[in-house]
């Protein structure tokens, strides 16, 4: 999920030839791993903050609102930074912004206020947005143009690896102390002291990330002159919005909004869902470790999907996996025990090919305006800021099982898009 910044493709220039720099490729793979992992870590800190600040589901899922709002607000400024500073400098800038976001967890903990944590998450996500603006086109530039798709798929595997590993490690570090004391029994100074103490485990986790980010930023900065500045201005973003007049593109953009929202909503609720007595009935730390299966399913599904998409129409595959997601939600909501828990986790497998498939279907026929369309589609990632709290609001009024109705409706629209776009668009 990233914004693309177009690169110059004039005959004989570096973007057309590709840059042979295996060491830089390794750093870019590391970037995919880092920002994928940090994004999935939200699924672990949500139940922690929900417990400490005695939040309802709507309030707790504002964590995702603060995080994914940065994609909508900061995508265009981030692209401007890349055009001005170039790829490698911009990557360092993004990493340093991420570091600032991690360090802001210190005053957030000391303040004992949930709102300050949201600000820290927004800053962190602004940095991630900048890094993502750089990463996709950069991995295409670093190597032969003929193998660009292969490198990007490999880089996305590192992203999925991060989303699988971070929740498992984060659960051990963050959720192990959950519910030792009921915060509702405390008040005043005692409550403030408890929140400061318990949020320290969150702070320590993000401080370790900050240290790692500074090291990576420093390494990238030392290589800031390795690449020529091949970024070119693609024109006003306002012109790009005109693409929404195309039904296939606008429908696809809406589906990106719904897909990210549904994926994030389910991931955000997994811990609390699995802790229910009529699901797996396990503790917070164990439930947090299971989040890795949700994102790990997406990693495995990408390899399976890559093979299937070679022989089956992308639209048909999209309709099939979206229908599969709806089926798994129905099974989970209407069963108990292991069937209920694992059918919810299996949705990750269905999610695997949705984003790239929707993206490619929506972009068909755009021709030279594909880069403009990429920017608009990336802004639709803001669905991750809107759908999750709405799902939480339903959960507050009903149950977690009933709340799954909203993600199911999102998948239903995506399935209809797969049927609508099953035929290739004309250029």
Long-range contacts (C-beta under 8 A, 24 or more apart in sequence): 1-71, 1-132, 1-260, 1-355, 1-378, 1-381, 2-132, 2-133, 2-135, 2-136, 2-378, 3-75, 3-78, 3-79, 3-129, 3-132, 3-133, 3-136, 3-374, 3-375, 3-378, 4-136, 4-137, 4-371, 4-374, 4-375, 4-378, 5-79, 5-82, 5-83, 5-133, 5-134, 5-137, 5-231, 5-234, 5-371, 6-137, 6-231, 6-232, 6-234, 6-371, 7-137, 7-140, 7-141, 7-230, 7-231, 7-232, 8-230, 8-231, 8-232, 13-228, 13-230, 14-141, 14-227, 14-228, 14-230, 15-141, 15-230, 16-145, 17-145, 18-141, 18-142, 18-143, 18-144, 18-145, 18-148, 19-141, 19-142, 19-143, 19-227, 20-143, 21-142, 21-226, 21-227, 23-223, 24-142, 24-223, 24-226, 24-227, 25-139, 25-142, 25-143, 25-151, 27-216, 27-219, 27-220, 27-223, 28-135, 28-138, 28-139, 28-142, 28-155, 29-139, 29-154, 29-155, 29-158, 30-158, 30-216, 31-91, 31-95, 31-131, 31-134, 31-135, 31-216, 32-135, 32-139, 32-155, 32-156, 32-158, 32-159, 32-162, 33-158, 33-159, 33-161, 33-162, 34-131, 34-162, 34-212, 34-213, 34-216, 35-98, 35-128, 35-131, 35-132, 35-135, 35-159, 35-162, 36-158, 36-159, 36-160, 36-161, 36-162, 36-163, 36-166, 37-162, 37-163, 37-165, 37-166, 38-98, 38-124, 38-128, 38-162, 38-166, 38-209, 39-67, 39-128, 39-163, 40-162, 40-163, 40-164, 40-166, 40-167, 40-267, 40-291, 40-295, 41-166, 41-167, 41-170, 41-205, 42-67, 42-121, 42-268, 43-167, 43-267, 43-268, 43-270, 43-271, 43-288, 43-291, 44-166, 44-167, 44-170, 44-171, 44-174, 44-175, 44-271, 44-288, 44-291, 45-170, 45-174, 45-202, 46-268, 46-271, 47-175, 47-178, 47-271, 47-272, 47-284, 47-287, 47-288, 48-174, 48-175, 48-178, 48-198, 48-199, 48-201, 48-202, 49-114, 49-117, 49-199, 49-202, 50-272, 51-178, 51-179, 51-183, 51-284, 52-183, 52-194, 52-195, 52-198, 52-199, 53-114, 53-183, 53-195, 54-183, 54-184, 55-114, 56-392, 56-396, 57-269, 57-272, 57-391, 57-392, 57-393, 57-395, 57-396, 57-400, 57-403, 58-389, 58-392, 58-393, 58-395, 58-396, 59-114, 59-392, 60-268, 60-392, 61-265, 61-268, 61-388, 61-389, 61-391, 61-392, 62-118, 62-389, 63-117, 63-118, 63-121, 63-268, 64-264, 64-265, 64-268, 64-384, 64-385, 64-388, 64-389, 65-118, 65-385, 65-386, 65-388, 65-389, 66-118, 66-119, 66-121, 66-122, 66-125, 66-385, 67-121, 67-122, 67-124, 67-125, 67-384, 67-385, 68-125, 68-260, 68-264, 68-381, 68-382, 68-383, 68-384, 68-385, 69-122, 69-125, 69-382, 69-385, 70-122, 70-125, 70-126, 70-128, 70-129, 71-125, 71-129, 71-378, 71-379, 71-381, 71-382, 71-384, 71-385, 72-379, 72-381, 72-382, 72-385, 73-126, 74-125, 74-126, 74-129, 74-130, 75-129, 75-133, 75-375, 75-378, 75-379, 76-237, 76-375, 76-379, 78-126, 78-129, 78-130, 78-133, 79-133, 79-375, 81-130, 81-133, 82-130, 82-133, 82-134, 82-231, 83-231, 83-232, 83-233, 86-224, 86-227, 86-229, 86-231, 87-134, 87-137, 87-138, 87-141, 87-227, 87-231, 88-220, 88-221, 88-223, 88-224, 88-225, 88-226, 88-227, 89-221, 89-224, 90-130, 90-133, 90-134, 91-130, 91-131, 91-134, 91-135, 91-138, 91-217, 91-220, 92-217, 92-218, 92-220, 92-221, 92-224, 93-130, 94-127, 94-128, 94-129, 94-130, 94-131, 94-133, 94-134, 95-127, 95-131, 95-213, 95-214, 95-216, 95-217, 95-220, 96-127, 96-213, 96-214, 96-217, 97-123, 97-124, 97-126, 97-127, 97-130, 98-124, 98-127, 98-128, 98-131, 98-213, 99-127, 99-210, 99-213, 99-214, 99-217, 100-127, 101-125, 101-126, 101-127, 102-206, 102-207, 102-209, 102-210, 102-213, 103-206, 103-207, 103-210, 105-199, 105-202, 105-203, 105-206, 105-207, 106-203, 106-207, 108-199, 108-203, 109-195, 109-196, 109-199, 109-200, 109-202, 109-203, 110-196, 112-191, 112-192, 112-195, 112-196, 112-199, 117-199, 141-227, 141-230, 153-302, 153-306, 156-302, 156-356, 157-299, 157-302, 157-303, 160-295, 160-296, 160-298, 160-299, 160-302, 161-299, 163-295, 163-298, 163-299, 164-292, 164-295, 164-296, 164-299, 165-292, 167-288, 167-289, 167-291, 167-292, 167-295, 168-288, 168-289, 168-291, 168-292, 170-205, 170-288, 171-284, 171-285, 171-286, 171-287, 171-288, 171-289, 171-291, 172-285, 172-289, 173-201, 173-204, 173-205, 174-201, 174-202, 174-205, 174-288, 175-271, 175-284, 175-285, 175-287, 175-288, 176-201, 176-285, 177-201, 178-283, 178-284, 178-285, 179-284, 234-371, 234-372, 234-375, 235-372, 237-372, 237-375, 239-372, 240-369, 240-372, 240-373, 240-375, 240-376, 241-376, 243-366, 243-369, 243-372, 243-373, 243-376, 244-376, 246-365, 248-361, 248-362, 248-364, 248-365, 248-420, 248-421, 248-425, 249-362, 249-363, 249-366, 249-373, 251-362, 251-417, 251-420, 251-421, 252-358, 252-359, 252-361, 252-362, 252-363, 252-377, 252-417, 252-421, 253-362, 253-376, 253-377, 253-380, 254-380, 254-413, 255-358, 255-362, 255-413, 255-414, 255-417, 256-355, 256-358, 256-359, 256-362, 256-377, 256-380, 256-381, 256-383, 257-380, 257-381, 257-382, 257-383, 257-386, 257-387, 258-383, 258-387, 258-410, 258-411, 258-413, 258-414, 259-351, 259-354, 259-355, 259-358, 259-383, 259-410, 259-414, 260-355, 260-380, 260-381, 260-383, 260-384, 260-387, 261-383, 261-384, 261-386, 261-387, 261-388, 261-407, 261-410, 262-325, 262-387, 262-406, 262-407, 262-410, 262-411, 263-351, 263-354, 263-384, 264-383, 264-384, 264-387, 264-388, 265-387, 265-388, 265-391, 265-392, 265-406, 265-407, 266-294, 266-344, 266-347, 266-404, 266-407, 267-291, 267-294, 267-295, 268-388, 268-391, 268-392, 269-391, 269-392, 269-395, 269-400, 269-403, 270-294, 270-344, 270-345, 272-400, 273-341, 273-344, 273-400, 274-341, 274-344, 276-400, 278-336, 278-337, 278-340, 279-336, 279-337, 279-340, 279-341, 279-344, 280-337, 280-338, 280-340, 280-341, 290-341, 290-345, 293-345, 293-348, 294-344, 294-345, 294-347, 294-348, 295-348, 296-348, 297-345, 297-346, 297-347, 297-348, 297-349, 297-351, 297-352, 298-348, 298-349, 298-351, 298-352, 299-352, 300-349, 300-352, 301-348, 301-349, 301-350, 301-351, 301-352, 301-353, 302-352, 302-353, 304-352, 305-352, 305-353, 305-357, 306-353, 309-353, 309-357, 313-422, 314-357, 314-360, 314-361, 314-418, 314-421, 314-422, 315-361, 315-417, 315-418, 315-419, 315-420, 315-421, 315-422, 315-423, 316-418, 316-422, 317-353, 317-357, 317-418, 318-353, 318-354, 318-357, 318-358, 318-361, 318-414, 318-415, 318-417, 318-418, 318-421, 319-415, 319-416, 319-418, 319-419, 319-422, 320-418, 321-350, 321-351, 321-352, 321-353, 321-354, 322-350, 322-354, 322-411, 322-412, 322-414, 322-415, 322-418, 323-411, 323-415, 324-350, 325-350, 325-351, 325-407, 325-408, 325-411, 326-408, 326-411, 326-412, 326-415, 329-404, 329-407, 329-408, 329-411, 330-408, 332-401, 332-404, 333-401, 333-402, 333-404, 333-405, 344-404, 354-414, 357-418, 358-414, 358-417, 361-417, 361-418, 361-421, 361-425, 362-421, 364-421, 364-424, 364-425, 365-425, 365-426, 365-427, 367-427
